[in-house]
């Protein structure tokens, strides 16, 4: 995913202390009901477009570099392309999706809106109804082929290393390489963000992923940290949630992250640079064993500038295929 205006972006990050990423919930509703998911329901209406525009204005005011649209399933929002286009006025914009709703028409609308990046969540090679696992590469292959052919935005597949996926990880990596789409592998966490697995065979599988040529480059910012979690170690770090990383829920409130909702809970329209500076200095108390990798990566600009800025200075995030 190309970073536009890289010098301005670096100035905003390094000098102003701007947030690197804001995750924005556009709907809680989802077309799937994965057994492990804490992020969806089957009843919520989409967040009104006018509300989302006001919240995006607030994120732009705070110089947010990148906005990620989340759900639920964000493609269920009837104006998702309009949301992308509005966000693209001053930020790069990505969507995290299960991919089931990716028609050629939807892809073209996202092309026209200038979507920067799409992350497609994959759980296994084949569906597993007994564990309510539906996001399989077998089911999504036609959608991914359509994306490869028509999308003008970057792509990557996202899998989670957990009990249900451990026998599938190597196959997933091989199949992703055949498709020509990079893949990231996160370590599963529980509903409060704490790492939920340790030991073998997870360590061996994670090492295999780290050595694979088709991994998603930006995800390797947190590779060594996640590996230590799998070893049962809790490296010390300072969480910059609420500062470098923002999570805006479906009510327009800034939360620390998806796993720590309710602790901050301040309307994004009232969020200020003073809030960012305060949260940058505030110890969250949940860092030990945290496996919320997106927050860890954003925090690395302050904890370990070299590992993150090496990527940003090159003008891209990851090794996308466009």
N, C-alpha and C positions, 0 to 999 in steps of 0.2 A: 504494500500500500504506500503510494508516494506521499511524502510530506510536502505540502505546498508551502512556499515562502519559508524555507528551512532556517534562514538567518533570523527572521522575525520570530519564528517558533522557538528557536533556541534562546533568544532574548527574553521572551515571555516566560519560559521555563526557568532559566538560570538567574535572571535579574529580578523579574517580577514575582517569581514563585507561583506561576499559574498552574492550575490543575492540568494534568496530562490527559486524563480521561474522565468523562462523566457517563455513567450508565443511566439510561432514561427508559422507564417502563411506559410502553404505549398501550398495552392491554394486558390484563392478567389471564384472559381467556386463551385456551389452547385447543387445537384439534386433536391432540393426543392426551393420554393419561398414563405417562410413564410412572412406574411404581416407586421410584426413588426421588421424584421431583418435588420440591417444596415451592415452586415458583408459578403455579398455574391454578386456574379454576375453570369451571364450565359455564359460568353464569354472568361474569362481569361484562359490562358494556365497554367498548373501546373508550379510551380517554379522549374527550373532545379535542378536535384539531386546534381550536382557538386557545385552549389551555396549554397544549403542548407548545404552541408558538410563543406564548408568554414565557414559559419555562426555558425554552431554547434561547430567547432573548436574554434571560438572566445568565445562562451559561456563557453566552457570547460576551456579556458584560464582564464576566470573570476570566475571559481570555482562554476558555477551555480549548485545548488543542484538538481533542477527538471526542466525538459523541457516539456511543454505542446504543442502538435501539434494541430493547429487550422485551420479553413477555414473561409468562405466556408465550404465544407465538405471534411475533410482531407482524408477520405477513397477513394476519387476520384483521389488522386495522385497515378499514376501507380506504384511507388516505395515506397509506404508508409512503408512497412515492412523493407525495406533497410534503410529508414530514422530512424526508431525506433532503429534498430540494431546499427547504427552509433552513435546515441545519447546515447545509453546505455553503450558506452565505459567508460564514466566518470560521468554520471548523471542517475537518474531515469527518465523515459519517460512515459507520458500519452497521450491519444487521447481523444478529445471531439468530439462526433459524433452524428448525428441524428439516426444512427442505421439501416437505410434502406438498406445499402449495405453489411450487415453482413452475409455473407455466411459461411458455414463450412470451406471452403478453405481459406477465408480471416482470420478467427479466428485462424486457424492452422499456417498460415504464421506469424501472430502477436505473437502467442505462441513461435514459433521458434526464433523470433527476441527479445524475452524476454521483451515484453511490460509490464510495471509496473502496469498500471491502465487504465481503460476506464470509461469515463463519458458519459452517454447516455442522451441526452436532451429529455424531455417529456413535452408537453404543457397541454394536456387535456386527459380525459379518452376516449373520442370519437372524431373523426375528426370534424372540423367545417369549411366547405368550404366557408361559408359566410364571415368569418374573415380570410381566407387564413391560417388556422391553420391545419397542417397536421400531426404533431408529436404526435400522440395519443397512449396511452397504448394499446388500442384495436388493432391497426394496428401492433404494435411492439411486442406484446406478443409472437408470434412464434420465432422472432429473439432473444428475451430475454431468452426464454426457451433454445434455441440453445446455447446461451452464457453460461448460467448456466451449461450446460452439458459439454461443450468443452473448455471453456476459462481457462487458467492457470494464468490469471492476475486478479487483483481486479476489482470490478464493483461498480458503483453507478449511480443512476438515478438523474437527475437534473431538477427541475421544477422551474418556475418563478411565483411568486405571482403577479397577475395583474387583471385587470377588466375581462378579458376573462377566467381566470382560477379560479376565487374565488369560483365558485359553484362546482368546481371539486377537490379542494385540499384534502378534507377529504377522498374522494373516492380514489384518487391517493395514499395517504399514506397507506390506507388499502390494496390496490392492490399490492403496492410495498412490504408490509410486507408479503403478501401471496406468492409473488415470492421469498422472501428471499433476496432481494437486497435493501440496504440502500438508502435513498433518501435525497437530499438537497433541500432547498427551498430558493431561492433568492428573494429579493424585486426588482421589475422592475424599471429600470431607463430610462431616455430619452437619446437622441443621444449624449448629452454632459456629461452623467454620473450622472445627478441629479435625486434624488428620484422622482418617477412619481405618487405615490399614498400615501394617508394618511388616518388615522381614521378607524372607523368601516366600514364594517366587517373585514377589513384586520388585525386589531390587534387581534381579537378573533381567526382568522384562524392561525395567526403566533404563538400565544400562544399554540394553539392545536398542531402545528408542533413541538414546543419546548418541549412539554411533551410527544411526541410520541417516543416509544422505538426504532423505525426503522429509526431514522434520521441519516444522515451522520455526524459522530462525529466532523470532522475538521471544518465543516461549522458552528458549534456552537461557534467557536472563535469570530465570529462577531454577534452573536445572539442579545445580549443586545444593541449593537450599532444600528443594523437594526430595532430593536423594537422601539428605540427612534425616528428614522426617521419616522416610521409610526405614532408616536405620534405628529409629526410636530416639533420635537426638532432636533437641529443640534449640537451634541456633538463635542467638540474640539479634534482634533487629527492632527498628522503631517504625511503627505503623503510621503512615501519613493519610489514612482514610479521613475524609472530610477536608482534605487539603489538596494533595496530589491526585486523589481519587475521590469522586463524588458518586453517590447512588441516589437518584431521584425517583421516588416511588410513584405509584399511580395517583397519589393525592397531591403531588408536587412538593413533597417534603424531602429534604436532604437527609439521608441516613448514612451511617458509617459504611455499611456494606449490606449486601443481601442477607448475610448471616447474623448481623447485629442490628436489625431493625428495632426502632423504639428508643435507642439510646441518645440520638441527636435530634431528629424529628423537627427540623426547622424549615419553614417554607423557602424554596429556592429563590423566590422573588424578594425575600428579605435577607438572603445570604450575602455577606459582604467579604471584602478583603480582610477585615479584622477577624472574621470567622475562620478564614483560611489560615491566617497566621496563628490563631489560637489552637486550631486543630493540628497544625504542624508541630506544635510544641507539646501537645497533650499525649501522655502515655495512655493507650487504650486499655491495657490490662488483659487483653485476649491474644497477645502476640505469640505466647508459647504454644507451639503445636498448630498454629494457624496454617491452613492449606488453601486459603483464598488467594490463588496465585495472581489474579489480575491486580489486586491491591498490593501484593508484595512487589510486583514488577514496577508499578507506578511509584512506590515508595523508594525504589532503588536509586532514583535520581538524587536523593538526599543521603541514603545509606551507602551507596556505592555508585557514584556518578559514572565511573569508567564503563561499567558493564552495560548501563543503559544508554548513555550518550554516544557510545561507539556506534550503536545502531542508528540513533537519531541523526547523528552528524553525517551519515551517508545519505540521508534524505529518504529513507524508507523504514518501514516497520515490517520485518519478516522477509520472506523470499517468495513473494506472490508470483503468479504465473502470467501476468499481463504487463 
